[in-house]
Amino acid sequence: MAKKDCYHMDGDKLVRAKPVCPKCGPGVFMAQHEDRTSCGRCGYTEFKKKQ
């Protein structure tokens, strides 16, 4: 996925469309899976709560 696909325009502001890794910082996006979000760089993972 290209970096340009991780952002979208909201009026005149540029907004991030995906969550950012809290360990790696801005510029490193997390992949969104069905049951979790994970960072491909450091391996940080957040599991989604089951409802």
Order of alpha helices (4+ residues) and beta strands (2+ residues): beta-beta-beta-beta-beta
